[in-house]
Amino acid sequence: MLTCFIRYHIDPTKKAHFNQYARNWGEAIPRCGADLIGYFAPHEGSTTLAYGVYNIESLAAYEAYRARLSADPLGKENYEFAQKEKFLLREDRTFLINASNPAPKRNP
């Protein structure tokens, strides 16, 4: 299992746009096959950093998920919304594995 962390740099004057974007992904991402943990908007401290986090089985599953997401009507609409409103200044994706979970116990 991989966890995708998306770090967004957003226009702080357009936080409401990011919140709408996040709500849209809250609907589209699970429908297209990823396990959405959540989207997180600035609250205290930085006014420009926001995050999206979801789990996906593998990089191959990620590629199939991205294809479904870009074909999804709400997914397409959300991409267009971000392009039109220009509230996303930068977007970085990192795929991580959960290193704190112990390996499953094996029977002798």
Summary of the structure (lengths in Angstrom):
residues: 108
radius of gyration: 15.6
end to end distance: 25.2
largest distance: 59.2
contacts: 277
relative contact order: 0.28
helix: 44%
strand: 30%
